[in-house]
Amino acid sequence: MNKAIDYYSFITIEKQMMEKADLSELSFREVLAQHRSSSGEPQTKEIVRLALEKLKASGQEVRIYDSSKQLLGLAVDGIIINDGKPLIFKKNIEKALSGSYAYTVTEDHLLYFATPIQDQYYQNAYVYEFVEDISYFYAIMDQIRYILFAGAGGFIVLITLSSLWIARGTTKPIKLLLGAAQSFSRQEFRRVHLNRKDELGMLADGLDSMGRQLHDYIQYQKQFVSNVSHELKTPLAAIRGFSQYLYEGENENKELQKIYAHLLQESDRLTRLINELLLLSRFDKAGSNELEARKTEMNELIQQVATNMSAKAKDKGIEIIFREAEAEAEQEDKLMTRLYANVNPMLMSHAIANLVDNAIKYSGSSSLIELKLTHTPSEVVIRIRDQGIGIAGDELERVQERFYRAKNASTANGSGLGLSICKEIVERFNGYIDMESQIGKGTTVTIVLPRA
């Protein structure tokens, strides 16, 4: 910035020096015109003397050089000096003899400005040089620089304060709206209001209206599902009972017995679906304090689930292995450690059993399902790993949505609610579910819960 100020400001000084040099050149040429004759030593000295007399007051120092760069005359502070030995910048003289202006500025702020003087043949016969003290110019530049920097500093402070004020008035409502949108995505609806008439206020009103409508719609939808599920239980129980009676009573017609078996199977599937819908309805209505969470030992809980599911796995030729959590180094019991989490044992058993059931359904015979319990200082980690058909990467996020089934899930019966129920159960106890899978290589489901 300093260089830019010096550069653009010095252009003004340069123009002034050029104008002064042009006027001095005209005066010098007038002297040449008055004494135009054949050149000679006496005549040259006379021209130089007359030129110095006319131009000696045009600068702090005035010099005249010939075409061979020899100093012919010198005047200092308006006084002609003979045999003087001033500081000479030869490059200035050489450049002037080539037909251009030339100048040099010394450290003590003296400007040496040289200009060529042409004779009647338009040849650069002389060089006229004057010296100016431009300390005043640098003093003015220092003042301008100080004013500019002070003004820039004040402007930066003003802009900073203005930006902070604008940011505070703008980002705060934006954060409020963003927080409301994130709450809506978690189905946590609350009033959104900004006491302002601009576009942000209009956006807040629109978001508030949308939130109320979504809340009413979701509540209506949940109530409808709950009511329908309850209403279907009684007729479905009757259908299943008659199907069971017909299946057990038909011993002669095998085709008819297959039809009754199919009716019984579909009745059982619908019963499971309705039970799952009712369980989801219970989650939607219940608060966290209604789920009866208590401190539960997770090794025992998972071992019980593995034992209960082993018979179903064995029918399909699948082996279930449970690896208990290893003891911490400082514990006396080196075989296992007791890990606790605040959960509802029945619901958490249901969630883990549901995940193991999925692993059994989507795994082939002679495969392995591993249940492993690990821990960190603050978390209990349950991993369920199978060697089944796997899930495509672009479907991993969606399989935990209600009623969503992966494209390759048609190999087994299901409602698309199992994983969503597991997700609801785990999240109600402040945990989360993570899934990793590869097509044809299997799936690993990880449940993470806070340690009690």
Summary of the structure (lengths in Angstrom):
residues: 452
radius of gyration: 49.0
end to end distance: 63.5
largest distance: 153.1
contacts: 1278
relative contact order: 0.06
helix: 54%
strand: 18%
